[in-house]
Amino acid sequence: MTRLLSIAWKELLQLRRDRLTLAMMVMLPILQIALFGWAIDTDVRHIPTTVLDQDRTAASRELARALEATGSCDLVGNVRDPAELSAALRSGRAKVGLVIPPRYAERLSLGHSATVQLVVDGSDPQSVASATSAAGGLIAQRAVAMMLARTGAREAPISLESTTWYNPDLRTAVNVVPGLVGVILTMTMVMLTAMAVARERERGTLEQLVVSPIRRWELVVGKILPFVVIGYVQMTLVLIAGRVIFDVPVVGSLPLLYALAFGFIAANLALGLFFSTLAKTQQQAMQMSFFFILPNILLSGFMFPREGMPKLAQWLSEILPLTHFLKIIRGIALRGAGFDDLRGELLRLAVILAALVTLSSLRFRKNLA
Amino acid sequence: MAAELVVETQGLGRTFGQLVAVRDVSLSVRRGEIFGILGPNGAGKSTTIRMLCGLLTPSSGRGSVAGFDIATEPERIKTRIGYMTQRFSLYEDLTVRENLLFYAGLYGLSGARRRARVAEVIARNGLVDRSEQLAGTLSGGWKQRVALACAMLHEPPLVFLDEPTAGVDPVSRRAFWEEIHRIATEGTTVIVTTHYMDEAERCHRLAFVFRGSVLDVGTPAEIMERRGLRVAEVECRERAVLDSLRADARVEEVAPFGSRLRVTTRREHDPAALVRAAMAAAGLRGDDPLEVRANLEDAFVSMVRDDARGA
């Protein structure tokens, strides 16, 4: 125990001396939360929209204004003919074009049907999707209203009432903040561990440790113990910042969340240890950690829904600890999920953890002498 | 007392795949001895030390250190030895005191005992003024002192020093060797590897290691005596003299040292006479060659040459 604590104490001392790393560990959560919380909003609004109005009536002008009123589209002026419309899209001045046919108002007043065309710039699918759905909703709503007026019925035969639970305003921050806990833990835990061991190897102090009577598990546990503490500090920082700045509360049990986070932190530390056995220098350890971060951010479901990914990517993401932790933390923090609800994810995380610990301790043993 | 063996090995060998790092090393080191392991880089010195420390398992042979078997009880050995590497292994971002406290804890000292022992070591090694200084800002000589203090914290009966004076200035080296002798006088056994000949001459006994095998073991005087070499030096810059001496089978070695030639022969020949003859043949009449004492380097070079011829 003395030996283990000596290592942990030394590690903390070194961390305290290394102002840059320390600052990075505190700044990283804050910077990330500002970046992801404020800057990223998947709910795209105010898409520049142009109108090719071939009808030029009060009704056609009203339709264009109604589209703008949905909030998804901003009118950026009219075009006179199809050539101008394609020029506007090509140049990027507009991403959406609303085409209102000639005799639009007349056909509607006569009880005929009219077709309005929406041209969208598919090179940016995410933003125009929201314009398409806004326009679709608007037209459907109008069609129902006209139909009711023509038939004299009092209400539509079928209607949808959708209720959004857990995040009624559909704010992106609610989804992002708990996810950030996982992303930040992955980044710092893997990198810190990998570099801390690589540094000892690089400076030759690892050899001095190995000739001492310290046991391998004491060395490993002593080294990563301070990082577990740091991990929890970071997690707390993000949750508090999320609460204060973005009003994202933790609905479920905090003790449960902190308890389950241990498995995730441990998995990342084991991975960092594994990287450290592959790296000869701190620089290599750092590069490996960065290389590992990217698929985590892209595939884990942090930024993009996993449901939309090809099967191969989905399978790949199954082996990332972050994928499962995201489900756990979003479940607990946002939906108030309990232990029983999360059993499946916990089991998977446990399997990954066991595999990583085995792998890294095997590698670490071979690599020391 | 003199017969108490701290280290004893027989036919120790270690291979790494195809590479034979240590072929056959048999050593016995007595308590309180300063035992040198001398050899060129790559001779197998470090591998031998690492086996003795319990870091590497031998591929062949057997050995015991401080009474424990190196193959089966490496963990017991680790508590009984101190170890100082050529890179001093200090944490540069910790102070001298923190380094000492850390290593004390690593060897299981705790609480008041740990603090007392560290304070004692600081006082004893003249580190009081530097105890709060970051280890990274120390000069090479001071780093070396602190590293030795770290290795001696738990008062081991045996300490290994792996090229402890690499990159240290001559004055610090001299002070360091004084410290080594002091440690040995107090009963600690010191095993030191080096490739500096002047350092080797300061050891009580030496093992010459070359290509993974021990070529000779003994006191520096014994080793030199066994080689039976005679050496003469002369002021001479003539290439012809050097070449003719090198061609002479009776001459072991001719080496230029500045403006002098150093000529080595076996005991049965007279190097001064051979030099005189060679100079006369070249039509030169310089200073008279002077016979000088053979040193360890002469012995070492001659042994390595013999080994190469025999192989």
Interface residues (C-beta under 8 A of the other chain):
Chain A: T2 R3 L5 S6 I7 W9 K10 L13 Q14 R17 D18 R203 G204 T205 E207 Q208 L209 V210 V211 S212 P213 I214 R215 A369
Chain B: R50 C53 G54 L55 L56 E75 K78 T79 I81 Y83 T85 R87 F88 S89 L90 Y91 E92 D93 L94 E98 L101 F102 Y103 A104 G105 L106 Y107 G108 L109 S110
